[in-house]
Amino acid sequence: MPSSSPRAKKQIEDGRIRTLLLWYRRHGRDLPWRRTRDPYAICVSEIMLQQTQVARVIPFYESWMKRFPSWESLANANTPELIRAWSGLGYNRRALYLREAAKTVCERGVPHTEEGWRALKGIGPYAAAAIHTFVAQEPAAAIDTNVRRVIGRLVLRKPFPTQQDDHAVRRALQAIFHRKQDWKALHAIMDLGAMVCQARKPNCLECPLREQCVSAKRFLTSSVVRPKTAIVQERIHEGKRFPDRIYRGRILRLLQTASSYSIRRIGNMIDDSYDDTQDREWILRMIDRMQRDGLIEMKRERIQLPIQK
């Protein structure tokens, strides 16, 4: 039988799934959101995990679920409550998006499809696919950085795949996940990428799929040419050490300890090098963006956390 026949390809994919799941049972991460099928809990975890490392998310997730244990409790939460609960996790708009999603679910019911999850505020293609996979226990092509890296190296033979390869990665995942019970393999691929098939130094000797992976052979023989790392562009004001998001976070932390602050005082309180002549417009622009994002409100030259929901 030719190795390129559909039956042979299916056997190869089935073998990969079995190998991945065996490895996952032995080495997979025990994460709190993997112990439930509650759509709300899984949705919260996926929003928190956006651009944030797993280890950092766990304590925030556990605290959040105690404070807002359901769609209803979150939908009824006020903005200061949300910001205080989210403070320190970063990208604070996610908390407000999550509340909007909760309000929609309370009005229309829990989504039952990937498209339904994607229609909620703040939930993009990856999160929608991941939530649907873990709630419905049906495999979907959820592509995060770990999934992209593992599939790119294993199937596409690309040691350093990029977002431009996502169409091919999606097709590869659809070929691998041809049975409903294969949904657990998505957890396995994510963990393999996070723990073994890492970005800069993959531990190919510990990889259960190394014999099937052309990229592994290249890494092990040091024949891989590493691309130059692209610099992520963030908004950084001239003369400042950190991106604006750091100073925005500092403003929110200040507002958790006082009812309001004068705009005139904020600059010196969030930045030791603040110069009113040079930096006042910078502060005002940040405050304006934070108002538009719904994170703060301004009254009579003073800023405060929003009172209304």
Steps between C-alpha positions, in 0.01 A plus 500: 500500500651836402593715796318796346157326493220647715497191718874519562476870587217430742708231669788745538274763656339243730846392612594859578184550703563184704859604566398852599227383735728246668757775558227737623368249755849475645626857471208735430443806720234479771326836452186603691295583190566152364306344789167638384266517203332814633484733196539807721814374676658395172415834337655692791820297474535556127454877531752516783751291306508746210855642491560376856702204628322207662685524833398862537136431413434218750471710822296769322268236355443333837434833672271618220289183510443545873397862453301459176397132482241530223392688190237678710737616774740638241227668295385685813847604617589870492809634329706578815444142619622361170807719481600418855458127438695517174772736623848357445398268219544767231299600193215613725251546219465123496305520827247739345473287186439194715216678680344596165523137393332395827214745442446359153498142630248595769274647231543239225631185666830315485635457144507148359721561198840646427330780306277574797797545732674720246199734498564594864695814591875449525501141369701452182551199271746317724306546825171402332653180363667414830189565711284292266753217505519478877129561571349279228793257505518520124831575325537837330797672336599723793838648407706667769877547496567154644268323258643693206854409601437127553296450182730722297804298600339158489275522194610802299872440558550862600722542808367852563145532363326838502141622486529492122503121529172483691293395199725197451505433875119505505481247218751278678299512822181414316676195354628393841169555682277276289323336797294671770701339780819661367416827680732416790791505260468879487597515867787264423630714213478816711694338783757350267566847359520661843715233665708329229469655153594844627568797277872561542633168630273203429587192705474262207657209691200502735239539227273197445467589131868557424528196272225637277620860504739623231551822695622298801774345291608847390502636855696200628764542229515878552408560137223746578553867419314709754316799352549843645240564768251762400475789746147547629414866466331648806404858571795653690514870575830674428735477795297236686630161608180304453210470254188703570313190622728489808414858594132436430516213746661726758219751462241229563686375807503855642125528454446188705636674809319834467164613369657739249821677405577838353639477148774741609630246755479184291817556296738517796328207670544254213840615369802630694631678192175680423543851362177697474618710206613203295260229618165663575358431153615139532308460828190663352510270196525193722212619715292567189564147370416350839172693506411375153580145611260541793771451763479843665291815492596864550311765694627853559863425426490188721499137390329209670383147432164499322205489735244370254500145370 
